[in-house]
Amino acid sequence: MSLAESWDRYAVASKPRRTVNATGDTTWLNWTQYADHGPNESVLGSVAGRRVLELGSGSGSNLAHLVTLGATGQGVDIAPARETVARERWGDLPGIAFRTAEATAFLKETDETFDVVLSIFGAVWFVDSDTLLPLIRLRMAPGGILAFSHLPPGSQGPKPAKSGLRHDRTPDEWGRTLTGHGFSDVRVSLIDPPEGRAVGTMLVRAFAA
Ligand SMILES: C[S@@+](CC[C@H](N)C(=O)[O-])C[C@H]1O[C@@H](n2cnc3c(N)ncnc32)[C@H](O)[C@@H]1O
């Protein structure tokens, strides 16, 4: 089974996001593995008028939220089923686009630049950083922000067959890796889990100088 097929199986087994969250919103950004938990989009600064790329955009719901706030959004996901679901739910939003592609392949062929690159439990977690980060950096506008989340090192999580190793890193390791690939002002936060749950979430932000 190819990597795309493997992620497609995972996509088909994934539950769609609810239409309304606990506070009555119809779109929202969810950095963590828990519903109604964690910081919102404010950790990115204002996104109005900014070009956002999401690598591993899944059902497109996080990207759609940023587009409702005035961003333009390009979602990229390796699994064809993800593009279908994302287009069905969010394709009518002006300024949003979804594409089936492997993240490194997309970054190699695009000539666009982005102000915000996002990856929520997405490609940044699953693709070798020495391959992916230089490609991301090349496509980022000066002052742009890369933000991604994943489980803290040592936790369980999605790992479809053939996905290879997940790139779990400690905060210090992300600091060194991102700085080594030309990012600056690396900020790593550990988001506590909700009450009764054991595993938190790592949120990493870094800037293109
Ligand atoms: C755990 S899911 C998270 C999806 C979404 N970001 C969310 O928060 O609901 C990981 C996603 O990354 C995609 N993905 C994994 N490796 C990828 C790659 N190399 N290029 C593009 N997408 C990838 C998968 O198909 C899947 O949709």
The ligand as a MOL file (V3000), in Angstrom:
LIG
                    3D

  0  0  0     0  0            999 V3000
M  V30 BEGIN CTAB
M  V30 COUNTS 27 29 0 0 0
M  V30 BEGIN ATOM
M  V30 1 C -3.6280 13.1730 12.0530 0
M  V30 2 S -4.2770 13.8500 10.5620 0 CHG=1
M  V30 3 C -4.5960 15.5530 10.9980 0
M  V30 4 C -5.5290 16.2360 10.0400 0
M  V30 5 C -5.8900 17.6980 10.3550 0
M  V30 6 N -4.7260 18.5530 10.3320 0
M  V30 7 C -6.6110 17.8070 11.6740 0
M  V30 8 O -6.0880 18.4270 12.6090 0
M  V30 9 O -7.7220 17.2660 11.7840 0 CHG=-1
M  V30 10 C -2.7850 13.9880 9.5700 0
M  V30 11 C -3.0730 14.4990 8.1780 0
M  V30 12 O -1.8340 14.7640 7.4990 0
M  V30 13 C -1.9010 14.2080 6.1860 0
M  V30 14 N -0.5140 13.9210 5.7690 0
M  V30 15 C 0.3440 13.0370 6.3540 0
M  V30 16 N 1.5300 13.0340 5.7210 0
M  V30 17 C 1.4220 13.9480 4.7150 0
M  V30 18 C 2.3170 14.4080 3.7110 0
M  V30 19 N 3.5670 13.9370 3.6280 0
M  V30 20 N 1.8870 15.3560 2.8520 0
M  V30 21 C 0.6020 15.8460 2.9230 0
M  V30 22 N -0.2820 15.4340 3.8480 0
M  V30 23 C 0.1180 14.5120 4.7460 0
M  V30 24 C -2.8020 12.9890 6.3330 0
M  V30 25 O -3.4040 12.5500 5.1450 0
M  V30 26 C -3.8370 13.4930 7.3410 0
M  V30 27 O -4.9470 14.1090 6.7170 0
M  V30 END ATOM
M  V30 BEGIN BOND
M  V30 1 1 1 2
M  V30 2 1 2 3
M  V30 3 1 2 10
M  V30 4 1 3 4
M  V30 5 1 4 5
M  V30 6 1 5 6
M  V30 7 1 5 7
M  V30 8 2 7 8
M  V30 9 1 7 9
M  V30 10 1 10 11
M  V30 11 1 11 12
M  V30 12 1 11 26
M  V30 13 1 12 13
M  V30 14 1 13 14
M  V30 15 1 13 24
M  V30 16 1 14 15
M  V30 17 1 14 23
M  V30 18 2 15 16
M  V30 19 1 16 17
M  V30 20 1 17 18
M  V30 21 2 17 23
M  V30 22 1 18 19
M  V30 23 2 18 20
M  V30 24 1 20 21
M  V30 25 2 21 22
M  V30 26 1 22 23
M  V30 27 1 24 25
M  V30 28 1 24 26
M  V30 29 1 26 27
M  V30 END BOND
M  V30 END CTAB
M  END
